[in-house]
């Protein structure tokens, strides 16, 4: 898998109060969340991206009040139709 190197300022580490590993895990998680919100990654792929299982990722999405099911109006109409 390709990797991404992302420099961040030292003060981000200090203000976060986290270890470098914990901060990098959080940044990876937040990137996965955003890519999921933008529909660039599925739920499963986003969970894999941040090294979580689907249930953990869904729980964290709920904690952040981000809907797990992300349907647009047309998709909702299709789901509700009697076809």
Buried (B, 14 or more C-beta within 10 A) or exposed (E): EEEEEEEEEEEEBEEBEBEEEEBBBEBBBEBBBEBBBEEEBEBEEBBBBBEBEBEEBBEBBEEEEBEEEEEEEEEEEEEEEEE
